[in-house]
Amino acid sequence: RRGHKAHVEEAQVPMRGTWFRVKIGPFKFKRSAQLYREEFEAKERMVSFIVEPPKTNVRVEVTRSQPTDDAQDGAADKPVLRVTDSLSD
């Protein structure tokens, strides 16, 4: 209603019941969120805070490819990048 890109999330808060959280964003950069927050608080006279996105546990492994019988010139011994989500291992 006031021009903010907002959405509502329902949350069960222990000992307090159901709360409704109003979120604005997402923002590509933390600094963008900080600047928006400053303007928002001055204009709306509300206290707000910035919520960081959840961290992911990612493992990156670089290995050398194994030569095969049908390998073409230069196809063997090339770096191979393997990215895995360590939460699913």
Phi, psi and omega per residue, in radians:
R1 nan -0.544 -3.101
R2 -1.825 0.256 3.084
G3 1.598 0.088 3.117
H4 -1.601 2.501 3.028
K5 -1.442 1.530 -3.022
A6 -2.003 2.683 2.991
H7 -2.490 2.741 -3.065
V8 -1.919 2.369 3.050
E9 -2.146 2.315 3.084
E10 -1.488 2.409 -3.135
A11 -2.397 2.420 3.043
Q12 -1.619 1.954 -3.107
V13 -1.770 2.129 -3.127
P14 -0.951 2.364 3.098
M15 1.204 0.027 -3.124
R16 -2.246 -0.215 3.103
G17 1.518 -2.626 -3.084
T18 -1.486 2.263 3.057
W19 -2.140 2.669 3.094
F20 -2.031 2.089 -3.109
R21 -1.742 2.260 3.088
V22 -1.741 2.147 -3.107
K23 -2.061 2.509 3.091
I24 -2.109 2.316 3.131
G25 2.369 -2.840 0.180
P26 -1.425 2.868 3.082
F27 -2.043 2.464 -3.122
K28 -1.223 -0.613 -3.101
F29 -2.152 2.535 3.126
K30 -1.067 -0.674 -3.133
R31 -1.086 -0.651 3.092
S32 -1.072 -0.731 3.111
A33 -1.136 -0.685 3.140
Q34 -1.127 -0.754 3.118
L35 -1.136 -0.737 3.111
Y36 -1.082 -0.736 -3.139
R37 -1.042 -0.789 3.137
E38 -1.031 -0.802 3.123
E39 -1.150 -0.741 -3.128
F40 -1.050 -0.852 -3.100
E41 -1.119 -0.666 3.126
A42 -1.184 -0.730 -3.083
K43 -1.334 -0.792 -3.023
E44 -1.619 -0.229 -3.113
R45 0.982 0.815 3.099
M46 -2.257 2.586 3.056
V47 -1.524 2.348 3.132
S48 -2.347 3.001 3.074
F49 -2.564 2.797 -3.108
I50 -1.727 2.301 3.120
V51 -1.849 2.152 3.109
E52 -1.288 2.530 3.053
P53 -1.154 2.687 -3.139
P54 -1.106 2.479 3.100
K55 -1.365 2.530 3.076
T56 -1.927 2.577 3.089
N57 -1.710 1.813 -3.105
V58 -2.081 2.344 3.094
R59 -1.938 2.282 3.116
V60 -1.966 2.270 -3.100
E61 -2.267 2.220 3.099
V62 -1.944 2.174 3.121
T63 -2.264 3.019 3.065
R64 -1.739 2.421 3.116
S65 -1.195 2.662 -3.139
Q66 -1.578 2.402 3.103
P67 -1.141 2.510 3.095
T68 -2.122 2.923 -3.136
D69 -1.104 -0.602 -3.096
D70 -1.720 0.332 -3.120
A71 -1.182 2.379 3.095
Q72 -1.515 2.990 -3.132
D73 -0.970 2.208 3.094
G74 1.370 -0.020 -3.104
A75 -1.343 -0.461 -3.138
A76 -1.518 2.798 3.066
D77 1.080 0.575 3.042
K78 -1.685 2.575 3.109
P79 -1.143 2.465 3.101
V80 -2.150 2.215 3.134
L81 -1.738 2.206 3.134
R82 -2.148 2.126 3.135
V83 -2.008 2.211 3.124
T84 -2.289 2.608 3.046
D85 -1.467 1.962 -3.048
S86 -1.194 -0.240 3.082
L87 -1.268 -0.432 -3.101
S88 -1.644 -0.109 3.130
D89 -1.333 nan nan
